[in-house]
Amino acid sequence: MIAYLKGEIQSLEATYLIIDVAGVGYHVNIPLSAFDAFKGQKTATVLTHLHIKEDAHTLYGFQSAVEKAVFLDLIGISGIGPSTALGMLSAMNPNEIKGAIAAENVKQIQSIKGIGAKTAQRVILELKDKFRKEDLLEESSPSSVISNNSVKKEALSALINLGFAKNSAEKVIDKILQKQGEKLSLEELIKQALKSA
């Protein structure tokens, strides 16, 4: 398995790049977001996934670990191949895909070229719980924005893993942070949330 390639970008197109690593040129298929990220760079580190079929070995490249993880989640679903997953990542960024799946927004997923109603429903059915648990989506409501956002996210993730519903866990954490201030440690925040839940 080739985890990443680090070298000089010899050619960069909207759908692929050619990267020279120690004199060997690798052709790597990429989503549009990676094209934007690598534009103007002479050297780069490209996270990769090697997809092996009977008739081809194809490299897919990504600019971030989140992008690669979402790609791997998508190709794990029956009926979604690497080209479709790459198309989804070209149409929406990883967090938008996760948000649409977690919110069960069939229309938004279906708006991506090559995704029909049944495929959109299958994607949502298979990935919604995973993306909700990961809780990597940024909260945009002002009431939940705090200066130490990572502590809140970790506490929320811990509570969800302990079996709490996301909405009720968020409310408890917000209530504690409003009352106690933002200088609570992660451990203390989780303990207080468990007591008040």
N, CA, C and O of each residue as an XYZ file, in Angstrom:
788
protein
N       0.850     -1.195      0.000
C       0.000      0.000      0.000
C       0.888      1.249      0.000
O       1.858      1.326      0.755
N       0.561      2.199     -0.827
C       1.287      3.473     -0.873
C       0.465      4.487     -0.077
O      -0.618      4.881     -0.510
N       0.969      4.908      1.077
C       0.224      5.809      1.964
C       0.306      7.256      1.506
O      -0.676      7.993      1.590
N       1.478      7.666      1.021
C       1.617      9.034      0.507
C       2.802      9.107     -0.442
O       3.665      8.229     -0.453
N       2.828     10.168     -1.236
C       3.939     10.444     -2.141
C       4.426     11.866     -1.854
O       3.629     12.796     -1.726
N       5.740     12.014     -1.758
C       6.318     13.343     -1.511
C       7.339     13.615     -2.607
O       8.310     12.874     -2.762
N       7.116     14.670     -3.356
C       8.044     14.967     -4.441
C       7.663     16.222     -5.192
O       6.915     17.063     -4.692
N       8.189     16.339     -6.409
C       7.943     17.514     -7.240
C       6.737     17.290     -8.149
O       6.613     16.246     -8.789
N       5.858     18.279     -8.196
C       4.708     18.195     -9.095
C       5.177     18.561    -10.500
O       5.596     19.690    -10.755
N       5.100     17.589    -11.405
C       5.522     17.797    -12.787
C       4.385     18.340    -13.644
O       4.598     19.130    -14.563
N       3.162     17.892    -13.318
C       1.993     18.316    -14.095
C       0.788     18.310    -13.163
O       0.619     17.396    -12.356
N      -0.046     19.337    -13.282
C      -1.245     19.431    -12.438
C      -2.432     19.811    -13.294
O      -2.453     20.881    -13.903
N      -3.414     18.940    -13.341
C      -4.659     19.172    -14.074
C      -5.811     19.102    -13.083
O      -5.613     18.728    -11.927
N      -7.003     19.455    -13.522
C      -8.173     19.476    -12.629
C      -8.506     18.100    -12.058
O      -9.057     18.002    -10.962
N      -8.176     17.040    -12.791
C      -8.562     15.701    -12.341
C      -7.390     14.803    -11.950
O      -7.600     13.721    -11.401
N      -6.171     15.235    -12.225
C      -5.019     14.403    -11.858
C      -3.763     15.253    -11.736
O      -3.715     16.401    -12.178
N      -2.744     14.649    -11.119
C      -1.433     15.271    -11.098
C      -0.400     14.193    -11.376
O      -0.648     13.004    -11.176
N       0.769     14.635    -11.845
C       1.903     13.732    -11.994
C       2.978     14.251    -11.054
O       3.425     15.393    -11.157
N       3.381     13.378    -10.131
C       4.365     13.772     -9.124
C       5.618     12.919     -9.287
O       5.545     11.694     -9.379
N       6.777     13.592     -9.321
C       8.059     12.918     -9.480
C       8.624     12.616     -8.095
O       8.916     13.524     -7.317
N       8.774     11.326     -7.805
C       9.363     10.907     -6.533
C      10.623     10.120     -6.865
O      10.546      8.993     -7.354
N      11.778     10.712     -6.600
C      13.080     10.074     -6.844
C      13.202      9.558     -8.278
O      13.700      8.455     -8.506
N      12.748     10.356     -9.234
C      12.908     10.003    -10.634
C      11.796      9.140    -11.217
O      11.840      8.785    -12.395
N      10.803      8.802    -10.405
C       9.660      8.017    -10.896
C       8.430      8.919    -10.894
O       8.107      9.533     -9.877
N       7.746      8.999    -12.037
C       6.554      9.839    -12.148
C       5.297      9.034    -11.862
O       5.026      8.040    -12.537
N       4.529      9.459    -10.863
C       3.285      8.780    -10.505
C       2.087      9.598    -10.996
O       2.003     10.802    -10.756
N       1.176      8.931    -11.677
C      -0.072      9.551    -12.125
C      -1.090      9.329    -11.007
O      -1.401      8.188    -10.662
N      -1.610     10.426    -10.442
C      -2.515     10.338     -9.292
C      -3.811     11.083     -9.611
O      -3.783     12.278     -9.903
N      -4.939     10.387     -9.556
C      -6.248     11.023     -9.749
C      -6.610     11.789     -8.480
O      -6.433     11.285     -7.371
N      -7.119     13.015     -8.651
C      -7.418     13.870     -7.498
C      -8.791     14.539     -7.647
O      -9.283     14.707     -8.763
N      -9.415     14.924     -6.505
C     -10.631     15.735     -6.586
C     -10.266     17.206     -6.826
O      -9.103     17.592     -6.707
N     -11.259     18.011     -7.160
C     -11.015     19.440     -7.428
C     -10.422     20.176     -6.235
O      -9.618     21.093     -6.405
N     -10.816     19.776     -5.025
C     -10.287     20.445     -3.828
C      -8.773     20.265     -3.721
O      -8.065     21.183     -3.306
N      -8.278     19.085     -4.093
C      -6.834     18.855     -4.072
C      -6.150     19.679     -5.161
O      -5.053     20.199     -4.955
N      -6.800     19.797     -6.321
C      -6.266     20.626     -7.405
C      -6.068     22.059     -6.902
O      -5.016     22.659     -7.122
N      -7.091     22.603     -6.221
C      -6.991     23.963     -5.674
C      -5.869     24.071     -4.650
O      -5.141     25.063     -4.623
N      -5.726     23.035     -3.795
C      -4.722     23.064     -2.728
C      -3.299     22.986     -3.281
O      -2.392     23.620     -2.743
N      -3.098     22.212     -4.354
C      -1.754     22.017     -4.896
C      -1.363     23.047     -5.955
O      -0.202     23.116     -6.360
N      -2.335     23.849     -6.402
C      -2.067     24.848     -7.444
C      -0.966     25.809     -6.971
O      -1.034     26.353     -5.869
N       0.033     26.004     -7.812
C       1.109     26.940     -7.478
C       2.239     26.324     -6.669
O       3.252     26.983     -6.433
N       2.089     25.079     -6.240
C       3.157     24.431     -5.465
C       4.099     23.670     -6.389
O       3.672     23.049     -7.362
N       5.382     23.730     -6.066
C       6.364     22.969     -6.847
C       6.559     21.586     -6.254
O       6.719     20.605     -6.981
N       6.544     21.511     -4.927
C       6.660     20.213     -4.253
C       5.423     20.015     -3.383
O       4.784     20.978     -2.960
N       5.101     18.760     -3.125
C       3.913     18.477     -2.314
C       3.997     17.087     -1.700
O       4.730     16.219     -2.175
N       3.230     16.900     -0.633
C       2.999     15.586     -0.063
C       1.550     15.254     -0.361
O       0.642     15.963      0.074
N       1.333     14.184     -1.095
C      -0.005     13.787     -1.513
C      -0.367     12.491     -0.790
O       0.298     11.470     -0.969
N      -1.420     12.530      0.027
C      -1.904     11.311      0.674
C      -2.563     10.464     -0.407
O      -3.302     10.992     -1.238
N      -2.308      9.171     -0.408
C      -2.799      8.355     -1.514
C      -3.531      7.097     -1.072
O      -3.378      6.617      0.051
N      -4.323      6.588     -1.987
C      -4.969      5.287     -1.849
C      -4.745      4.547     -3.161
O      -5.058      5.065     -4.233
N      -4.201      3.331     -3.075
C      -3.964      2.517     -4.264
C      -5.146      1.568     -4.429
O      -5.382      0.698     -3.591
N      -5.878      1.747     -5.515
C      -7.052      0.904     -5.793
C      -6.652     -0.141     -6.822
O      -6.223      0.190     -7.928
N      -6.797     -1.408     -6.445
C      -6.354     -2.497     -7.313
C      -7.553     -3.249     -7.872
O      -8.405     -3.736     -7.129
N      -7.599     -3.332     -9.199
C      -8.593     -4.149     -9.897
C      -7.826     -5.145    -10.758
O      -6.603     -5.069    -10.868
N      -8.547     -6.072    -11.365
C      -7.896     -7.075    -12.214
C      -7.103     -6.436    -13.346
O      -6.010     -6.889    -13.686
N      -7.666     -5.379    -13.924
C      -7.040     -4.790    -15.105
C      -6.310     -3.471    -14.861
O      -5.780     -2.885    -15.805
N      -6.270     -2.986    -13.603
C      -5.610     -1.691    -13.360
C      -5.238     -1.499    -11.894
O      -5.920     -1.975    -10.986
N      -4.138     -0.790    -11.696
C      -3.731     -0.310    -10.374
C      -3.795      1.213    -10.475
O      -3.022      1.816    -11.220
N      -4.709      1.838     -9.733
C      -4.929      3.280     -9.867
C      -4.669      3.982     -8.547
O      -5.144      3.546     -7.499
N      -3.907      5.078     -8.601
C      -3.639      5.886     -7.412
C      -4.623      7.049     -7.339
O      -4.877      7.733     -8.330
N      -5.174      7.258     -6.138
C      -6.038      8.401     -5.871
C      -5.344      9.237     -4.802
O      -4.825      8.700     -3.824
N      -5.340     10.553     -4.996
C      -4.595     11.425     -4.094
C      -5.464     12.467     -3.413
O      -6.491     12.891     -3.943
N      -5.023     12.875     -2.215
C      -5.793     13.807     -1.393
C      -4.859     14.771     -0.689
O      -3.698     14.460     -0.423
N      -5.394     15.953     -0.394
C      -4.596     16.971      0.261
C      -4.719     16.914      1.779
O      -3.900     17.517      2.472
N      -5.724     16.202      2.325
C      -5.872     16.124      3.779
C      -6.311     14.726      4.199
O      -6.860     13.965      3.403
N      -6.057     14.406      5.466
C      -6.441     13.101      6.011
C      -7.961     12.949      6.042
O      -8.480     11.852      5.838
N      -8.677     14.051      6.297
C     -10.144     14.006      6.348
C     -10.702     13.657      4.975
O     -11.621     12.848      4.852
N     -10.136     14.278      3.946
C     -10.574     14.020      2.573
C     -10.365     12.540      2.211
O     -11.238     11.908      1.616
N      -9.205     12.007      2.577
C      -8.905     10.605      2.292
C      -9.845      9.685      3.072
O     -10.329      8.691      2.529
N     -10.105     10.008      4.333
C     -10.984      9.173      5.166
C     -12.398      9.124      4.603
O     -13.016      8.060      4.566
N     -12.914     10.273      4.164
C     -14.264     10.307      3.588
C     -14.291      9.487      2.289
O     -15.254      8.763      2.034
N     -13.247      9.598      1.476
C     -13.143      8.812      0.250
C     -13.211      7.316      0.573
O     -13.955      6.575     -0.070
N     -12.442      6.876      1.558
C     -12.421      5.457      1.931
C     -13.778      5.001      2.471
O     -14.216      3.884      2.199
N     -14.439      5.874      3.238
C     -15.786      5.542      3.726
C     -16.747      5.365      2.555
O     -17.558      4.439      2.540
N     -16.648      6.255      1.582
C     -17.566      6.216      0.437
C     -17.357      4.976     -0.426
O     -18.325      4.338     -0.838
N     -16.094      4.631     -0.703
C     -15.866      3.470     -1.576
C     -16.164      2.154     -0.860
O     -16.219      1.099     -1.493
N     -16.354      2.213      0.436
C     -16.736      1.030      1.203
C     -18.209      0.682      1.031
O     -18.661     -0.363      1.500
N     -18.954      1.547      0.364
C     -20.384      1.339      0.159
C     -20.610      0.676     -1.189
O     -20.055      1.092     -2.206
N     -21.425     -0.350     -1.179
C     -21.738     -1.072     -2.418
C     -22.346     -0.115     -3.442
O     -23.274      0.630     -3.128
N     -21.823     -0.138     -4.656
C     -22.352      0.711     -5.718
C     -21.603      2.013     -5.900
O     -21.857      2.754     -6.850
N     -20.660      2.301     -4.977
C     -19.866      3.532     -5.122
C     -18.416      3.138     -5.358
O     -17.749      2.573     -4.491
N     -17.960      3.452     -6.545
C     -16.570      3.182     -6.887
C     -15.712      4.408     -6.662
O     -16.225      5.470     -6.310
N     -14.398      4.272     -6.862
C     -13.489      5.398     -6.649
C     -13.814      6.627     -7.489
O     -13.678      7.754     -7.013
N     -14.244      6.424     -8.739
C     -14.550      7.583     -9.597
C     -15.741      8.366     -9.062
O     -15.736      9.597     -9.066
N     -16.760      7.647     -8.603
C     -17.942      8.313     -8.034
C     -17.570      9.046     -6.750
O     -17.987     10.184     -6.538
N     -16.778      8.387     -5.889
C     -16.352      9.009     -4.627
C     -15.532     10.269     -4.900
O     -15.680     11.277     -4.209
N     -14.659     10.202     -5.923
C     -13.858     11.367     -6.300
C     -14.759     12.487     -6.809
O     -14.528     13.662     -6.525
N     -15.790     12.106     -7.567
C     -16.763     13.092     -8.049
C     -17.503     13.764     -6.903
O     -17.766     14.966     -6.942
N     -17.837     12.980     -5.883
C     -18.527     13.551     -4.712
C     -17.620     14.546     -3.999
O     -18.068     15.614     -3.580
N     -16.331     14.191     -3.860
C     -15.384     15.090     -3.190
C     -15.049     16.312     -4.044
O     -14.585     17.326     -3.524
N     -15.283     16.218     -5.347
C     -15.082     17.383     -6.216
C     -16.277     18.331     -6.119
O     -16.132     19.547     -6.249
N     -17.463     17.753     -5.889
C     -18.681     18.563     -5.815
C     -18.855     19.228     -4.451
O     -19.376     20.340     -4.362
N     -18.424     18.556     -3.399
C     -18.597     19.070     -2.036
C     -17.328     18.788     -1.234
O     -16.635     17.805     -1.496
N     -17.022     19.645     -0.261
C     -15.858     19.350      0.571
C     -16.218     18.255      1.588
O     -17.402     17.991      1.800
N     -15.226     17.614      2.220
C     -15.520     16.495      3.117
C     -16.517     16.823      4.227
O     -17.382     16.005      4.540
N     -16.406     18.005      4.823
C     -17.327     18.367      5.906
C     -18.746     18.589      5.397
O     -19.710     18.301      6.107
N     -18.884     19.098      4.173
C     -20.225     19.245      3.583
C     -20.850     17.878      3.325
O     -22.044     17.682      3.553
N     -20.045     16.938      2.851
C     -20.548     15.577      2.622
C     -20.980     14.961      3.946
O     -22.063     14.386      4.049
N     -20.128     15.086      4.951
C     -20.451     14.527      6.270
C     -21.722     15.165      6.831
O     -22.581     14.477      7.382
N     -21.830     16.488      6.683
C     -22.998     17.207      7.187
C     -24.276     16.778      6.493
O     -25.303     16.576      7.140
N     -24.213     16.638      5.172
C     -25.391     16.217      4.406
C     -25.810     14.804      4.782
O     -27.002     14.513      4.885
N     -24.833     13.924      4.986
C     -25.139     12.543      5.364
C     -25.694     12.484      6.786
O     -26.693     11.812      7.040
N     -25.044     13.188      7.707
C     -25.502     13.190      9.106
C     -26.909     13.782      9.230
O     -27.699     13.345     10.067
N     -27.220     14.786      8.386
C     -28.540     15.424      8.417
C     -29.568     14.675      7.557
O     -30.727     15.079      7.461
N     -29.121     13.583      6.938
C     -29.973     12.760      6.074
C     -30.589     13.581      4.929
O     -31.764     13.427      4.594
N     -29.771     14.447      4.348
C     -30.212     15.322      3.269
C     -30.051     14.611      1.919
O     -29.046     14.788      1.231
N     -31.053     13.807      1.553
C     -31.010     13.012      0.326
C     -30.856     13.914     -0.903
O     -30.087     13.601     -1.811
N     -31.588     15.030     -0.929
C     -31.552     15.922     -2.097
C     -30.150     16.471     -2.342
O     -29.703     16.561     -3.486
N     -29.463     16.837     -1.266
C     -28.122     17.402     -1.427
C     -27.151     16.346     -1.964
O     -26.346     16.643     -2.846
N     -27.217     15.132     -1.448
C     -26.361     14.056     -1.933
C     -26.727     13.710     -3.378
O     -25.852     13.484     -4.215
N     -28.015     13.672     -3.653
C     -28.506     13.317     -4.989
C     -28.159     14.382     -6.027
O     -28.119     14.085     -7.221
N     -27.908     15.607     -5.595
C     -27.570     16.681     -6.536
C     -26.193     16.484     -7.166
O     -25.860     17.143     -8.151
N     -25.393     15.581     -6.603
C     -24.066     15.297     -7.151
C     -24.214     14.418     -8.385
O     -24.950     13.432     -8.377
N     -23.508     14.789     -9.438
C     -23.585     14.041    -10.707
C     -23.217     12.572    -10.472
O     -22.214     12.256     -9.833
N     -24.062     11.686    -11.012
C     -23.799     10.253    -10.906
C     -24.411      9.583     -9.690
O     -24.297      8.368     -9.524
N     -25.068     10.375     -8.828
C     -25.693      9.813     -7.627
C     -27.204      9.869     -7.789
O     -27.787     10.949     -7.881
N     -27.830      8.704     -7.823
C     -29.286      8.623     -7.913
C     -29.914      8.551     -6.536
O     -29.208      8.538     -5.528
N     -31.227      8.504     -6.488
C     -31.955      8.491     -5.209
C     -31.593      7.275     -4.360
O     -31.362      7.406     -3.158
N     -31.542      6.097     -4.975
C     -31.241      4.878     -4.211
C     -29.823      4.906     -3.648
O     -29.594      4.519     -2.502
N     -28.878      5.364     -4.459
C     -27.484      5.441     -3.992
C     -27.364      6.458     -2.860
O     -26.679      6.203     -1.870
N     -28.019      7.597     -2.997
C     -27.985      8.622     -1.945
C     -28.538      8.064     -0.647
O     -27.973      8.296      0.422
N     -29.643      7.328     -0.731
C     -30.240      6.734      0.472
C     -29.317      5.687      1.084
O     -29.206      5.597      2.307
N     -28.652      4.893      0.242
C     -27.735      3.871      0.746
C     -26.556      4.511      1.469
O     -26.150      4.055      2.538
N     -26.005      5.583      0.871
C     -24.886      6.306      1.489
C     -25.290      6.812      2.867
O     -24.555      6.644      3.840
N     -26.454      7.427      2.944
C     -26.940      7.972      4.209
C     -27.162      6.861      5.224
O     -26.737      6.971      6.374
N     -27.822      5.798      4.805
C     -28.116      4.685      5.703
C     -26.843      4.091      6.300
O     -26.790      3.792      7.493
N     -25.822      3.924      5.466
C     -24.605      3.257      5.922
C     -23.633      4.164      6.678
O     -22.843      3.671      7.484
N     -23.673      5.484      6.436
C     -22.662      6.360      7.037
C     -23.182      7.364      8.066
O     -22.385      7.972      8.780
N     -24.498      7.551      8.158
C     -25.001      8.625      9.036
C     -24.573      8.436     10.495
O     -24.157      9.397     11.143
N     -24.669      7.208     11.017
C     -24.305      6.982     12.421
C     -22.813      7.212     12.658
O     -22.421      7.785     13.675
N     -21.995      6.766     11.726
C     -20.546      6.937     11.852
C     -20.180      8.421     11.895
O     -19.406      8.848     12.751
N     -20.739      9.207     10.968
C     -20.406     10.623     10.916
C     -20.985     11.381     12.110
O     -20.379     12.341     12.586
N     -22.132     10.964     12.589
C     -22.696     11.614     13.777
C     -21.821     11.345     14.987
O     -21.584     12.244     15.794
N     -21.335     10.107     15.125
C     -20.491      9.753     16.266
C     -19.165     10.483     16.231
O     -18.678     10.957     17.257
N     -18.582     10.572     15.048
C     -17.287     11.249     14.940
C     -17.375     12.694     15.405
O     -16.427     13.241     15.968
N     -18.527     13.299     15.161
C     -18.766     14.688     15.552
C     -17.642     15.613     15.125
O     -17.186     16.451     15.903
N     -17.197     15.457     13.881
C     -16.150     16.338     13.367
C     -16.714     17.579     12.710
O     -15.974     18.457     12.266
N     -18.044     17.640     12.653
C     -18.656     18.797     12.015
C     -18.567     20.004     12.935
O     -18.801     19.903     14.140
N     -18.233     21.121     12.364
C     -18.144     22.353     13.147
C     -19.544     22.864     13.467
O     -20.405     22.930     12.590
N     -19.761     23.219     14.712
C     -21.045     23.802     15.107
C     -21.032     25.272     14.722
O     -20.087     25.992     15.045
N     -22.069     25.720     14.037
C     -22.059     27.099     13.558
C     -22.931     28.033     14.387
O     -22.896     29.246     14.185
N     -23.710     27.489     15.317
C     -24.570     28.378     16.104
C     -23.742     29.141     17.130
O     -22.894     28.546     17.795
N     -23.971     30.462     17.277
C     -23.156     31.291     18.151
C     -23.180     30.833     19.603
O     -22.180     30.979     20.305
N     -24.303     30.281     20.071
C     -24.398     29.879     21.472
C     -23.443     28.748     21.810
O     -23.058     28.588     22.968
N     -23.057     27.961     20.813
C     -22.181     26.833     21.115
C     -20.716     27.106     20.776
O     -19.878     26.212     20.902
N     -20.398     28.325     20.350
C     -19.015     28.642     20.038
C     -18.309     29.100     21.304
O     -18.712     30.079     21.931
N     -17.248     28.381     21.675
C     -16.471     28.765     22.846
C     -15.017     28.852     22.428
O     -14.633     28.344     21.374
N     -14.203     29.501     23.263
C     -12.814     29.684     22.868
C     -12.059     28.366     22.859
O     -11.153     28.181     22.046
N     -12.414     27.448     23.748
C     -11.724     26.165     23.791
C     -12.604     25.112     23.133
O     -13.101     24.203     23.797
N     -12.792     25.242     21.819
C     -13.720     24.395     21.081
C     -13.310     22.931     21.092
O     -14.177     22.058     21.065
N     -11.996     22.630     21.131
C     -11.552     21.238     21.082
C     -11.965     20.489     22.346
O     -12.299     19.306     22.270
N     -11.950     21.150     23.510
C     -12.380     20.502     24.755
C     -13.855     20.157     24.668
O     -14.265     19.068     25.070
N     -14.652     21.076     24.146
C     -16.086     20.818     23.995
C     -16.320     19.649     23.053
O     -17.132     18.769     23.340
N     -15.609     19.635     21.924
C     -15.784     18.561     20.937
C     -15.388     17.207     21.517
O     -16.070     16.207     21.297
N     -14.275     17.181     22.262
C     -13.836     15.920     22.861
C     -14.825     15.440     23.914
O     -15.120     14.247     23.991
N     -15.340     16.360     24.726
C     -16.323     15.994     25.747
C     -17.599     15.477     25.096
O     -18.181     14.490     25.547
N     -18.029     16.147     24.035
C     -19.245     15.724     23.319
C     -19.050     14.336     22.712
O     -19.934     13.483     22.792
N     -17.898     14.124     22.113
C     -17.592     12.817     21.524
C     -17.590     11.725     22.590
O     -18.107     10.632     22.361
N     -17.010     12.021     23.756
C     -16.965     11.044     24.854
C     -18.373     10.704     25.334
O     -18.684      9.537     25.572
N     -19.221     11.719     25.478
C     -20.594     11.482     25.942
C     -21.395     10.674     24.921
O     -22.173      9.796     25.295
N     -21.206     10.969     23.641
C     -21.910     10.212     22.595
C     -21.461      8.752     22.627
O     -22.277      7.842     22.484
N     -20.155      8.536     22.814
C     -19.635      7.163     22.900
C     -20.156      6.431     24.133
O     -20.216      5.202     24.154
N     -20.530      7.191     25.158
C     -21.111      6.586     26.367
C     -22.612      6.344     26.224
O     -23.259      5.847     27.146
N     -23.161      6.699     25.059
C     -24.562      6.384     24.790
C     -25.532      7.549     24.895
O     -26.742      7.353     24.779
N     -25.024      8.762     25.113
C     -25.906      9.919     25.200
C     -26.309     10.388     23.805
O     -25.540     10.259     22.852
N     -27.513     10.928     23.693
C     -27.955     11.518     22.425
C     -27.178     12.814     22.220
O     -26.910     13.544     23.174
N     -26.817     13.095     20.966
C     -25.988     14.262     20.664
C     -26.640     15.563     21.143
O     -25.980     16.392     21.770
N     -27.926     15.744     20.851
C     -28.603     16.998     21.213
C     -28.606     17.236     22.718
O     -28.299     18.336     23.178
N     -28.956     16.195     23.491
C     -29.007     16.386     24.946
C     -27.603     16.581     25.517
O     -27.425     17.356     26.457
N     -26.603     15.887     24.962
C     -25.222     16.059     25.423
C     -24.735     17.482     25.142
O     -24.063     18.086     25.979
N     -25.073     18.020     23.962
C     -24.686     19.394     23.629
C     -25.301     20.399     24.599
O     -24.633     21.325     25.059
N     -26.586     20.202     24.904
C     -27.271     21.121     25.819
C     -26.628     21.109     27.196
O     -26.417     22.161     27.799
N     -26.313     19.904     27.699
C     -25.698     19.777     29.025
C     -24.338     20.459     29.037
O     -24.022     21.205     29.964
N     -23.528     20.205     28.006
C     -22.189     20.806     27.942
C     -22.277     22.331     27.853
O     -21.542     23.035     28.546
N     -23.175     22.847     27.000
C     -23.345     24.296     26.877
C     -23.761     24.923     28.199
O     -23.275     25.989     28.579
N     -24.675     24.240     28.898
C     -25.166     24.748     30.192
C     -24.023     24.833     31.209
O     -23.885     25.828     31.921
N     -23.210     23.781     31.265
C     -22.076     23.750     32.204
C     -21.077     24.845     31.861
O     -20.582     25.537     32.750
N     -20.779     25.003     30.580
C     -19.793     26.006     30.173
C     -20.286     27.427     30.421
O     -19.492     28.309     30.748
N     -21.588     27.656     30.268
C     -22.135     28.988     30.556
C     -22.070     29.287     32.048
O     -21.798     30.417     32.455
N     -22.322     28.265     32.853
C     -22.321     28.437     34.304
C     -20.908     28.537     34.872
O     -20.608     29.436     35.658
N     -20.042     27.602     34.465
C     -18.710     27.452     35.063
C     -17.621     28.246     34.353
O     -16.530     28.419     34.898
N     -17.898     28.729     33.155
C     -16.846     29.396     32.394
C     -16.141     28.393     31.500
O     -16.493     27.214     31.472
N     -15.145     28.868     30.770
C     -14.513     28.055     29.746
C     -13.201     27.421     30.196
O     -12.515     26.799     29.384
N     -12.841     27.562     31.456
C     -11.524     27.077     31.879
C     -11.574     25.693     32.519
O     -10.636     25.294     33.209
N     -12.648     24.970     32.297
C     -12.749     23.616     32.823
C     -11.863     22.676     32.020
O     -11.705     22.833     30.810
N     -11.284     21.690     32.715
C     -10.519     20.670     31.998
C     -11.500     19.703     31.341
O     -12.677     19.662     31.701
N     -11.015     18.940     30.392
C     -11.846     17.962     29.697
C     -12.452     16.976     30.696
O     -13.649     16.693     30.661
N     -11.603     16.460     31.586
C     -12.051     15.480     32.588
C     -13.161     16.058     33.471
O     -14.170     15.400     33.722
N     -12.964     17.288     33.933
C     -13.952     17.940     34.809
C     -15.262     18.190     34.068
O     -16.341     18.004     34.631
N     -15.173     18.604     32.828
C     -16.365     18.860     32.023
C     -17.167     17.579     31.832
O     -18.392     17.592     31.958
N     -16.494     16.478     31.532
C     -17.190     15.189     31.351
C     -17.826     14.741     32.666
O     -18.967     14.279     32.675
N     -17.092     14.875     33.781
C     -17.636     14.469     35.089
C     -18.896     15.250     35.416
O     -19.895     14.674     35.847
N     -18.851     16.567     35.211
C     -20.023     17.385     35.532
C     -21.192     17.061     34.598
O     -22.348     17.055     35.021
N     -20.886     16.795     33.339
C     -21.936     16.444     32.383
C     -22.590     15.131     32.773
O     -23.807     14.993     32.654
N     -21.814     14.171     33.234
C     -22.364     12.879     33.664
C     -23.257     13.032     34.894
O     -24.276     12.355     35.024
N     -22.855     13.937     35.797
C     -23.651     14.161     37.021
C     -24.982     14.833     36.715
O     -26.006     14.525     37.324
N     -24.949     15.760     35.756
C     -26.178     16.538     35.493
C     -27.067     15.909     34.428
O     -28.195     16.360     34.229
N     -26.588     14.883     33.745
C     -27.389     14.258     32.693
C     -28.420     13.287     33.260
O     -29.175     12.677     32.503
